[in-house]
């Protein structure tokens, strides 16, 4: 491996530790819940989940778990 790539790998490791560098704009994923899989998305600063709790309350354990996981990586309105 060339020295230039070694430097890039080290820089990537440093970046990965500095979560404030990242801001998610949108994504979609399958969340494997205890009972069922759920489709969760994030777009334009807002979460959406297909579970009953989210449909009724606008928040659920699936989206709250992602908020914790992605802390500092989401735009301010999405963070609780």
C-alpha positions in Angstrom: 0.0 0.0 0.0 1.4 3.4 -0.9 2.1 6.1 1.7 -0.6 8.4 0.3 -3.3 5.8 1.0 -2.0 5.1 4.5 -2.5 8.8 5.2 -6.0 8.7 3.9 -6.9 5.7 6.0 -5.6 7.4 9.1 -7.6 10.5 8.2 -10.7 8.4 7.7 -10.3 6.9 11.2 -10.0 10.4 12.7 -13.1 11.6 10.7 -15.1 8.6 11.9 -14.5 9.6 15.5 -15.6 13.2 14.9 -19.4 12.7 14.5 -20.1 16.4 14.3 -18.6 16.4 10.8 -21.5 14.3 9.4 -25.1 15.5 8.7 -27.6 13.1 7.3 -30.0 14.7 4.9 -32.0 11.6 4.1 -31.9 7.8 4.4 -34.2 4.8 4.6 -33.7 1.5 6.5 -35.3 -1.6 7.8 -35.4 -1.7 11.6 -35.6 -5.2 13.0 -37.9 -4.7 16.0 -38.7 -7.3 18.6 -41.9 -8.3 16.9 -41.7 -7.1 13.3 -39.5 -5.3 10.8 -40.3 -1.6 10.3 -39.5 0.7 7.5 -38.0 3.9 8.9 -37.0 6.9 6.8 -35.5 10.3 7.4 -36.0 13.2 5.0 -36.0 16.9 5.2 -35.3 16.9 9.0 -38.1 14.5 9.9 -38.4 10.8 10.7 -41.2 8.5 9.5 -41.8 4.9 10.7 -44.6 2.5 9.6 -45.2 1.3 13.1 -48.5 2.0 14.9 -46.9 4.0 17.7 -45.3 6.4 15.2 -48.5 6.8 13.2 -50.5 7.6 16.4 -47.8 9.7 18.2 -45.3 10.9 15.7 -42.4 9.2 17.6 -41.6 5.7 18.5 -38.8 3.5 19.9 -37.4 3.0 16.5 -36.9 6.6 15.6 -35.8 7.5 19.2 -33.1 4.7 19.0 -31.9 6.3 15.7 -31.8 9.7 17.3 -29.5 8.3 20.0 -27.4 6.4 17.6 -27.0 9.3 15.2 -26.6 12.0 17.9 -24.9 15.1 16.4 -25.3 13.6 12.9 -28.8 14.9 12.3 -30.0 18.4 11.7 -31.1 20.1 14.9 -34.9 19.8 14.5 -34.7 16.0 14.3 -32.8 15.7 17.6 -34.7 15.3 20.8 
